Amino acid sequence: MVKLTQIDDETEFQEQKTTSTGPVVQEEADFEDEESEEEEEASDDEFEDDFDINETLCERISALKDIIPAQQRTQISNAVSTTYNLFTSGLLKCGSFTWCFTTGALLLGVPLSLSILAEQQLMELEKEFKLQQGANDILASGDAAAPAAAAPATA
């Protein structure tokens, strides 16, 4: 059977060794090296207990279920799922609206804009035709007036 004893201080440990096996002779430098090695090992052990390099975020989150009560986990889960559902339905409705708007603009707006452009071109063509007709009238009236003015000069 194993008997456990608690050792509070290193001096007690050394006293127990000296009484059981005789005096232990140890140099002061050796003693300091052992202390620093024990401190390093202790600090390394503490670091390994607090942080595991290979632990993933999912493992950390799943470990929270031991800390957070079941009722609070249910509330958090419901809040997250409600937020997710609202967000996804909002995105779907926004996508549907965008689709309706763009198809409506393409089916109604493009033909309307093309007909407006055609009408503007037709109006410009009519204006140009009227200007040409007015210029022809001026030239025609100028041609008719020139022979009449030139006729008395020759007679």
C-alpha positions in Angstrom: 0.0 0.0 0.0 1.2 3.5 -0.8 1.5 6.1 1.9 1.3 9.8 0.9 3.1 12.5 2.8 2.9 16.2 2.2 6.1 18.1 2.0 5.8 21.8 2.7 9.3 23.0 2.5 12.5 21.8 1.0 14.3 22.3 4.3 12.0 19.8 5.9 12.6 17.4 3.0 16.4 17.7 3.5 15.9 17.3 7.3 14.0 14.1 6.7 16.7 12.9 4.4 19.4 13.6 6.9 17.6 11.8 9.7 16.8 8.8 7.5 20.0 8.3 5.5 22.5 10.4 7.2 23.7 14.0 6.4 23.3 15.0 2.8 26.1 17.2 1.5 25.2 19.4 -1.3 26.9 22.4 -2.8 25.0 25.7 -2.9 25.4 26.0 -6.7 23.8 22.6 -7.2 20.9 23.5 -5.0 20.2 26.7 -7.0 20.3 24.8 -10.3 17.8 22.3 -9.0 15.5 25.2 -7.8 15.6 26.9 -11.2 15.0 23.6 -13.0 12.0 22.9 -10.8 10.6 26.4 -11.3 11.0 26.1 -15.1 9.3 22.7 -15.1 6.5 24.1 -12.9 6.0 27.1 -15.2 6.0 24.8 -18.3 3.4 22.6 -16.7 1.2 25.5 -15.8 1.4 26.8 -19.4 0.5 23.4 -20.9 -2.5 23.2 -18.6 -3.8 26.6 -19.6 -3.2 26.5 -23.3 -3.1 23.6 -25.8 -1.6 24.6 -29.1 -3.5 21.9 -31.0 -6.9 22.9 -29.5 -9.3 24.4 -32.1 -11.9 27.1 -31.7 -14.7 24.6 -31.9 -13.2 22.5 -29.1 -13.0 25.7 -26.9 -16.6 26.6 -27.7 -17.8 23.1 -26.9 -15.9 23.2 -23.6 -18.0 26.2 -22.7 -21.1 23.9 -22.3 -19.6 22.8 -19.0 -19.5 26.4 -17.7 -22.8 27.8 -19.1 -26.1 26.4 -17.6 -28.4 24.5 -19.9 -31.2 27.2 -19.7 -28.8 29.9 -20.6 -27.4 27.8 -23.5 -30.9 27.3 -24.8 -31.6 31.1 -24.7 -28.3 31.9 -26.5 -29.0 29.2 -29.1 -32.5 30.6 -29.7 -31.2 34.1 -30.0 -28.5 33.1 -32.5 -30.9 31.0 -34.6 -33.5 33.8 -34.7 -30.8 36.3 -35.7 -29.6 33.9 -38.4 -33.1 33.3 -39.7 -33.9 37.0 -39.8 -30.6 37.8 -41.6 -31.1 35.0 -44.3 -34.8 35.9 -44.9 -33.8 39.6 -45.2 -31.1 38.7 -47.8 -33.6 36.5 -49.7 -36.2 39.3 -49.8 -33.5 41.9 -50.8 -32.4 39.5 -53.6 -36.0 39.1 -54.8 -36.5 42.9 -54.8 -33.3 43.4 -56.7 -34.3 40.8 -59.3 -37.8 42.3 -59.8 -36.3 45.8 -60.1 -33.7 44.9 -62.6 -36.0 42.7 -64.8 -38.6 45.5 -64.7 -36.1 48.1 -65.7 -34.8 45.9 -68.5 -38.3 44.9 -69.8 -39.9 48.3 -69.5 -37.1 50.8 -69.3 -34.9 49.8 -72.3 -37.8 49.8 -74.9 -39.1 53.0 -73.5 -35.6 54.7 -73.7 -35.2 53.4 -77.2 -38.5 54.8 -78.3 -37.7 58.1 -76.7 -34.4 58.2 -78.6 -36.1 57.3 -81.8 -38.7 60.1 -81.3 -35.9 62.6 -80.6 -34.0 61.6 -83.7 -37.2 62.0 -85.7 -37.8 65.5 -84.3 -34.3 66.5 -85.1 -34.7 65.2 -88.6 -37.9 67.2 -89.1 -36.2 70.4 -87.8 -33.3 69.8 -90.2 -35.8 69.2 -93.1 -37.6 72.4 -92.2 -34.3 74.4 -92.2 -33.3 72.9 -95.6 -36.8 73.8 -96.9 -36.5 77.4 -95.6 -33.0 77.7 -97.1 -34.4 76.4 -100.4 -37.2 79.0 -100.3 -34.8 81.8 -99.6 -32.5 80.6 -102.5 -35.5 80.2 -104.7 -36.9 83.6 -104.0 -33.4 85.1 -104.4 -33.1 83.4 -107.8 -36.5 84.8 -108.9 -35.6 88.3 -107.8 -32.3 88.3 -109.5 -33.5 87.8 -113.1 -36.1 90.5 -112.6 -33.5 92.9 -111.5 -31.1 91.8 -114.2 -33.7 92.1 -117.0 -34.2 95.9 -116.9 -30.5 96.4 -116.9 -30.2 94.7 -120.3 -33.1 96.3 -121.9 
